[in-house]
Amino acid sequence: MKELTSATGGVARSELERIAVAELERVLRGAVGETNEEAVASAALVGGSIAAAIVGLAPRQRRALYPVLKKPSKLAAKIVRLLLVDAAQMPDTAKTMPVIDSTAEISRSDPDLELPLQRNGLASLLIEEWAGQVAGSTYLEEKLGIPRSTLHRWQRRGEVIALRTGGRKHVFPLAQFVDGRPVSGIREVLASIGHPRTAWAWLLKPAVEFGGEAPIALLAKDRSADVIRGASAFSMDQGQSTQAA
């Protein structure tokens, strides 16, 4: 099979990748020193490989990337997330990664890179793709001062939304908490809609009837009556759609 060539002078892609990786490694080492050699090598390998792959794309494919490349920091976060998802699913990963509670701490210098570091965090990572920031009981107790017993009591009463991550583990969307307590109206929304995932997805979606705001934002502003009416209407619409089907 013939070696792929780049769009610049017919350089073989493998050679272009080697050059890009070596140059990026040189630049990174000059910027951060040799104190984190493993991180520099990994970053250079990923960056150089992606650069060579993009250069080797057809013109139409490169043009299709332009809108995505306007926000490089978010693009980088997505790439790292994908890499960690792949790593979490590899059989040897669980042996080499530190055993930690992936929901115990989510704070990072870059909110786009709040990433779990082991297989148990994979489900939480996938949930965060649609549900926003989530955390487990350890984080909520340590950072928000919510005792586990109180959190579990709220959960039993339907006063908080808990999303299952697998087995019997749950995580809790952080946007539903204000001053260490769940916002008023969560119980009624859950009662109307029923399923926690459906309820949280509805709470996150901006709606015309709420002036383009998400229902959860209105709950944080003590406008629970409007949201409760909206949830009831949504539930009725869903019921009618199911019957029609």
N, C-alpha and C positions, 0 to 999 in steps of 0.2 A: 504494500500500500504506500502510495507516494506521500511524502511529508507535506503537510499543509504549509503554505507560504503566506507571509504577511502582505498587507497592502502597500508596504513601503519598500520598494526595491527588491522584492522577491526573497527576502531573508526567511529562512526556514523558521517556522513557528517555534520549534523547540529551542533554536538558537536565540531567537528574539526573547523568549521567556527566560532563558539563562542569563542573558545580558540585563534584562529588566530587574530580575531578582537580585543579581549582584550589585547593580547600581543603587537600587532602593535600600539594600542592606547597608551599603556604604554610607548613604545619606542618613539613615536612621541611627547607625552607630555613631556618626559624628554629632548627631543631635542629642542623643540620650546616653552616650557612652557605652561602656561594655558591662555595666552593672546588671543588665537584664538581657543577656545574650540570647536566651531561648525565645523571649518575646520578640526581639528584633528579627531573628531568623524566621520565626513563624509569620510575622507581619510582612516581611519582604517576600516570602514564598507566596502568600496569598495575593498581595498587591501586584507582584510581577506576573503571576499567572493570569490574573484577571486582565491586566493591561495587555498582555500578549493576545489573549482571547478576543478582546474588543477590537484590537487592531486587525485581527484576522477576519472580522465579520464582513459580510457583504455590505456595500454602501446603504442599501435599503434597511438592513438590520441596524446599522449604526445610527441612521436617522431616527429610527423608532425608539432608540434609547435617549434621545435628546431631552424629552420632557422629564424623564426620571433623573437625569444627571443634573438638573437644576437645583436639587437638594441633596448634595453629596453626603452630608452628615447622616441624614435619615437612610440613605442608600447603604452607607457603611454599616449602620445598626442592623438593617435587614440581613445583610450578608453574614454578619457575625452571628445573628440569631439562627440563620439556616445552618451554619457550620456547627453550632452548639446542639441544635436539634439532631443533626446527623451523628455527632459525637455521642450524644446521650443514648442513641439506639445501637451503638456498636457494642458487642459482647464484652470487650476488654475495658470499656470506659468505666464501668462501675468499679473495677478493681483499682484503677489508677487515680480516679477523682476523689477528693476528700469527702468523707461522709458527714454531711451537714443537713440541717433542716432548710430546704430551699426556700421555705416561706418565712424563715425566722428573720431574715434581713433583706430588704429590697432596696435600700438606699444606695445610690451610686452617684458619682460626680456627674454622669450623663444619664438623664432619665430614660433615654432611648436604649441604654445598654443595661437595663436591669434584668440580668440573665441568670437563671438557675445554673448550678454547676454540677449537677449529677442527674442520673436517670430519673429519680423521684421528682425532679423539677420539670420534666418534660411536659407533663400535663398542665402544670401551672403556666408554663411558657405559652402553650397553645391557647389556653384560656385567655391570657392577656392580649392575644392578637385581636380579640373581638370585645373582651369585657373590660379592658383597661387594667390599671394596677390592682392586683389582688394580693392578699397576704393571709397567712395562717394564724392560728391562735397564739403561737409564740410571739410573733411580731406584734400583734395587737395588744398583748399583755405588756410586753417590754417597752414598746414605743408609744402606745396610746393609753396605757394604764387600764386596760379592760381585762379584768380577771377572767380566766377560762370559764369559771362557773357562771359568771354573768353572761358571757358570750353564748354559752350553750343554752342558758335559760331563754335568752332572746331568740335563739334558733328554734327551740321547741315551740315558742309562742308565735313564731312566724314574723318576728319583729326585725329580723335581718335576713338578707338574701345570702345563702350559702351555696356555692357551686362545687359539685363533686369533681374530684380530680382522679378518681380511681380508688377502688376498694371502699374504705369508710372515711377516707380523708376528704376534707372540704377546705376551700379557700373562700375569703370574703372580699368582695369588691370594696376598695377603700373609699370610693366616692359616696357611699351611703352613710359614712360617719362624719359627724360634725361635733367638735368638742367632746370626743370620746363616747358619743352616743349615736345610735342609728337615727336618721332623720324621721320625723313624723310622717306617716303615710305609707311606709313600707308594708306594714301588716295588711292594710286594706288593698293595696295593689296586688300583693301575693294572693290574698283571698279571692280577688276578682279573676286574675289571670291563671293562677294555679301553679304552673311549673316555674321553678326558680330561674331557669335559663331564659325562658320566654319572657318572664317578667323583667329580668335585668336587661335583656336586649331591647325591650320596649322602652324601658326607662332611659336608655342611652340614646335613643333615636330622636333627633330633632323633629318637631312636629309643627305643621302650619298653625294648628289650633292653639299652640303655645307661643306664637310669635317667632317661630323658628328655633326655639330653645328646646333642649332635651328635658323630659319630665323630671329627671333626677336633679337638674339644676333648679327647677321650680321648688322641689321638696326642700332643697337647701335654703330657699328663700321663704320658707314657711307658707308656701302656696299649695298645701296638701289637698285642699278641697277641689281645686281645679284638676289636679293630677288624678285624684280618686275617681272623679267623674269620667275623665279620659280613659282610665283603665277599665272602668265598667263598660264604657262604650266599645272599647277595643275587644273586650271579652265577648260581648254580644255579637259583634261583627264576626269574630272567629267562630263562634258557635253556629251562626247562620251559614257561614262558608262551608263548615264541615257538613251540615245537614244537606246543603245544596249539592255537595260532592257525592 
